[in-house]
Amino acid sequence: MISVYGSANMDLVAYVEKAPGLGETVAGRAFRTIPGGKGANQAVAAARAGAPVLFVGAVGDDAFGPEMRATLAGAGVDVGRLRTVPGASGIAHIVVDDDGGNSIIVVPGANGTLTGPTDDDAAAIGRSDALLLQLELPMEAVVAAARSSTVPVILTPAPVVPLPAELLAAVDLIVPNEHEAAAITGCREPAEALAALLELVPEAVVTLGGAGALYGSRGTTPVHVPAFQVEAVDTTAAGDTFVGALAVARTEGLPPEAALRFASAAAALSVQREGASTSMPSRAAIDAFLAP
């Protein structure tokens, strides 16, 4: 089982030919509300990729809360530890252009009420094989979850912010994209950033978009896996899809190169569809994509 302690947001997505600049108004071609949030996205991605998943987090008592709960449950995620708190749910305002690029503004809402796992949360997480964390919750909550975990911790350092030493000390695997890796380490070259990350945590994966992904662990030779070449429609949840699928591959015991290929296949499938949770592929789709 995989546990996720993280955010649940309603994504408010506008589709445009070209994203507006500061002070500019443009006409959109479509608008959708889609359940998302980095934590919920990773939970759905892992569940669809074949793992039992527990989600620990919070939604508001507004109209969005029940819809996000139902989406998680519908994907097979255990929502028994998803609490409802007074007030608004988290939201993300997303603009997607015709090249598949996006810009995002996140308003935490209920996610901002979390301060760390309860004793019961921690016990449930301890019965899993891995814990996925992101940075859309208050830092104190993320640090508390990492420090209390008795299972391997996989951190997606996004949105990128300075990482406390006490958090890094509790992380087993960090998965930034190349821009986040550069911000964390000060190294613009991905291979150098990977080496610098390995001075902070035991294992790291740096995702490189269309150039694939780099994996390294202390004392081993880095592994590069190329990306699958597909036409991107919407890249909104590609990173979360990658991490959710990667966690599944690792808990199933796949070696690093095979695990990266599995995660890359899931991400490649996701960018060919619009939306976040709605774009994530099933295990059957991933296996079919990878079939010789």
Buried (B, 14 or more C-beta within 10 A) or exposed (E): BBBBBBBBBBBBBBBBEEBBEEEEEEEEEEEBEBBBBBBBBBBBBBBBBBBBBBBBBBBBBBEBBBBBBEBBBEBBBBBEBBBBBEBBBBBBBBBBBEEBBBEBEBBBBBBBBBEBBEEEBBEBBBEBBBBBBBBBBBEEBBBBBBBBBEBBBBBBBBEBEEBBEEBBEBBBBBBBBBBBBBBBBEBEEBEBBBBBBBEBBBBBBBBBBEEBBBBBBEEEEBBBBEBBEBEBBBBBBBBBBBBBBBBBBBBBEBEBEBBBBBBBBBBBBBBBEBBBBBBBBBBEBBBEBBEE
